Amino acid sequence: MDSKQMLQQVKYVIFKGMKSITPFSIAAMTLWVILLTLWFWSVGLFDWIITNSFSYFPIIAIIYLAVDILDFIGNKQRACFGR
């Protein structure tokens, strides 16, 4: 597989993974970010006020989206191999 085909495959997987994001997954992501932020704050990982700790929202959101896309890829591979 040359680099052009590989780039096209990556674009396809990312596009399909992004299409798998639903309003429910966005709501779940928001809830998890809030809960993780509150938990990190309660155990002392954030020494400043809680509103500043929400600056980590984009980082956690990107991680969640990456996991969602990887889950889509895993489901696609399981479907291809009949598992």
C-alpha positions in Angstrom: 0.0 0.0 0.0 1.5 3.3 -1.0 1.2 6.5 1.0 -1.6 7.9 -1.1 -3.8 4.8 -0.5 -2.9 4.9 3.2 -3.8 8.6 3.5 -7.1 7.9 1.7 -7.8 5.0 4.1 -7.1 7.2 7.2 -9.4 9.9 5.8 -12.1 7.3 5.3 -11.8 5.9 8.8 -11.8 9.4 10.4 -14.8 10.5 8.4 -16.7 7.3 9.3 -15.7 7.6 12.9 -16.8 11.2 13.1 -20.2 10.2 11.6 -20.6 7.7 14.5 -20.7 10.6 17.0 -24.3 11.1 18.1 -26.0 13.6 20.4 -25.9 10.9 23.1 -22.1 10.4 22.8 -21.7 14.2 23.0 -23.8 14.3 26.1 -21.9 11.3 27.6 -18.6 13.0 26.8 -19.8 16.2 28.5 -20.9 14.3 31.6 -17.6 12.4 31.8 -15.6 15.6 31.4 -17.5 17.2 34.3 -17.3 14.1 36.5 -13.6 13.7 35.8 -12.9 17.3 36.4 -14.8 17.3 39.7 -13.0 14.1 40.7 -9.5 15.5 39.8 -10.4 18.6 41.7 -11.6 16.7 44.8 -8.4 14.7 45.0 -6.3 17.8 44.7 -4.9 17.6 41.2 -6.2 21.1 40.6 -4.9 23.7 43.0 -6.9 26.5 41.5 -10.6 27.3 41.3 -12.8 24.8 39.4 -13.6 27.2 36.5 -10.0 27.2 35.5 -9.9 23.4 35.5 -12.5 23.4 32.7 -9.7 24.5 30.4 -8.9 20.8 30.2 -12.3 20.1 28.5 -10.9 20.2 24.9 -8.1 17.8 25.8 -10.5 15.3 27.5 -13.0 15.8 24.6 -10.3 15.0 22.0 -9.4 11.8 23.9 -13.0 10.8 24.1 -13.5 11.4 20.4 -10.3 9.4 19.6 -11.6 6.5 21.7 -15.0 6.7 19.9 -13.2 6.5 16.5 -11.1 3.6 17.6 -14.2 1.8 18.9 -15.7 2.3 15.4 -12.6 0.9 13.8 -12.7 -2.1 16.1 -16.4 -2.7 15.4 -15.6 -2.5 11.7 -12.8 -5.0 12.0 -14.9 -7.4 14.0 -17.6 -7.2 11.3 -15.1 -8.0 8.6 -13.7 -11.0 10.4 -17.1 -12.3 11.5 -16.6 -12.0 15.3 
